[in-house]
Amino acid sequence: MRILFLGDIMGRAAREAVIQAMPRLRNTHHLDFVIVNGENSAGGFGITSKIADALFDSGVDVITTGNHVFDQTEVQGYLDREPRLLRPVNFPDGTVGRGVGLFSVGDKNILVVNAMGQLFMESLDCPFVRVERELANCPLRDMADAIIVDFHAEASSEKMAMGHHCDGKATLVVGTHTHVPTADAQILPSGTAYQTDAGMCGDYDSVIGMQKDEPLNRFVSKMRNGRMQPADGPPTLCGVIVETDERSGLAKHIVPFREGGRLARTH
């Protein structure tokens, strides 16, 4: 199978670019499954049911999130009834929504796990324990033909540790949250594809997707002059494409994906 994972969608311009491009991307890259992180798709803060529906209608199969998942309060009821929209699995028991889902593509089953880190983030349950539990409940090859882990975390060390923690038990572990694509796409020793951060889908003429003036002001003056606003220039779509080994479910190939905007012009 060929699976595309796109990093954090940052604001309106990026989400419209993803929606417009999705049918073509699925066809051109012969994609069997598409996952996007949508936690910044509503003005940079959270996601709404309307946005999620538009992404699904365009051809996205699953939407993952992170620490901004509940910024738009109306999405809570939607999370409870829409299994394709995930929130981090290590939120406390009883939190609305779900952090894991098993999805069918023809005769294949794909497990998607969404987890959030602890370093420099909100204090949630241990992501390593929760992810390990989900992988044990639905093991690769036995119950799942592919397993994708979106680890939404700040620290690169914690993301790398999660990659090695899942090596041989997941098809892909990919980091989100920091909005900057890393140059370390690789297949780990036991066959799991890994990249520390997928990068964002957004305007890279920005400060991690936000218009530059207000972040610069806060760094220089330590004062707040206004609200952060997503940059609305031409977005680059960033992520990874992974190809699975049909027998083992592990990764056969991983390649960074970049299209449009500024970053793509550097290649």
Summary of the structure (lengths in Angstrom):
residues: 267
radius of gyration: 17.3
end to end distance: 26.0
largest distance: 57.1
contacts: 1007
relative contact order: 0.17
helix: 26%
strand: 27%
